[in-house]
Amino acid sequence: MSKLILFLDGPHRGSFLSAYDPDYANGRGLVEATDDPSRALRFASTEAAMQAWKLPSVVRPLRPDGRPNRPLSAWTVSIFNDDPETIARELMLVRTLSD
């Protein structure tokens, strides 16, 4: 079963990852999100989703502080199965956390 990434905080809280390019804008990264789970990026496994979350920029691999430049890891995410029950449960959890 494929996996989805849901943002738990930040400007995309409660939305699903729909596009990610860590090299966009000279390594600042492009992150796009959607409220529609059918438009979300799908990953073959939890490990593949975690690798995407930790994927560094190739054009600017280090931040000014010397740490890895991983634009997507700026936010806390949840990785879970792509099924209606799990999606509903995760979205309810995010709403509960934001109250």
C-alpha positions as CSV (number, residue, x, y, z in Angstrom):
1,M,0.0,0.0,0.0
2,S,1.3,3.4,-0.9
3,K,2.2,6.1,1.7
4,L,1.2,9.7,2.0
5,I,2.9,12.6,3.8
6,L,0.7,15.0,5.9
7,F,2.1,18.2,7.3
8,L,1.5,18.5,11.1
9,D,2.8,22.1,11.5
10,G,3.8,25.2,9.5
11,P,1.9,26.9,6.7
12,H,0.8,23.6,5.1
13,R,-0.6,22.1,8.4
14,G,-3.3,19.6,7.6
15,S,-2.3,19.4,3.9
16,F,-0.6,16.6,1.9
17,L,2.7,16.9,0.1
18,S,2.0,17.2,-3.6
19,A,5.3,18.3,-5.0
20,Y,8.9,18.7,-3.7
21,D,12.1,19.9,-5.4
22,P,15.0,20.5,-3.0
23,D,17.0,22.2,-5.7
24,Y,14.4,24.8,-6.7
25,A,15.4,28.5,-6.2
26,N,19.1,27.7,-5.8
27,G,18.5,25.2,-3.1
28,R,15.8,27.0,-1.1
29,G,13.4,24.3,-2.2
30,L,9.9,24.0,-3.6
31,V,7.2,22.5,-1.5
32,E,3.6,22.3,-2.7
33,A,0.7,20.9,-0.7
34,T,-2.9,20.0,-1.4
35,D,-6.0,19.4,0.7
36,D,-7.0,16.7,-1.7
37,P,-5.4,13.3,-0.8
38,S,-6.0,12.1,-4.4
39,R,-3.5,14.7,-5.6
40,A,-0.8,13.9,-3.0
41,L,2.5,12.4,-3.8
42,R,2.6,8.6,-3.2
43,F,5.5,6.7,-1.9
44,A,6.1,2.9,-2.2
45,S,7.1,2.6,1.5
46,T,7.5,4.5,4.8
47,E,11.3,4.4,4.1
48,A,10.9,6.0,0.7
49,A,8.7,8.8,2.2
50,M,11.3,9.3,4.9
51,Q,14.1,9.5,2.3
52,A,12.1,12.2,0.4
53,W,11.6,14.1,3.7
54,K,15.3,14.0,4.4
55,L,16.4,14.6,0.7
56,P,19.0,17.4,0.6
57,S,19.6,19.9,-2.1
58,V,22.3,19.0,-4.6
59,V,22.9,22.6,-5.6
60,R,23.3,23.8,-2.0
61,P,23.9,20.8,0.2
62,L,24.7,22.8,3.3
63,R,22.9,25.6,5.1
64,P,24.9,28.6,6.2
65,D,25.2,27.0,9.7
66,G,27.0,24.0,8.1
67,R,24.1,21.6,8.6
68,P,22.5,19.6,5.7
69,N,20.1,21.7,3.6
70,R,16.9,19.6,3.7
71,P,14.1,22.0,2.9
72,L,11.2,19.6,3.5
73,S,12.5,18.7,7.0
74,A,11.7,22.2,8.2
75,W,8.2,20.8,9.1
76,T,6.9,17.9,11.2
77,V,5.1,15.4,9.1
78,S,3.1,12.2,9.5
79,I,3.6,9.3,7.1
80,F,0.8,6.8,6.8
81,N,-1.1,4.4,4.6
82,D,-3.2,5.7,1.7
83,D,-6.6,4.4,2.8
84,P,-9.7,6.4,3.6
85,E,-9.9,5.4,7.3
86,T,-6.3,6.3,8.0
87,I,-6.6,9.6,6.1
88,A,-9.7,10.5,8.1
89,R,-8.0,9.6,11.4
90,E,-4.8,11.6,10.6
91,L,-6.8,14.6,9.6
92,M,-8.8,14.5,12.8
93,L,-5.6,14.2,14.8
94,V,-4.1,17.3,13.1
95,R,-7.3,19.3,13.8
96,T,-7.2,18.2,17.4
97,L,-3.6,19.3,17.7
98,S,-4.3,22.7,16.3
99,D,-7.2,23.5,18.7
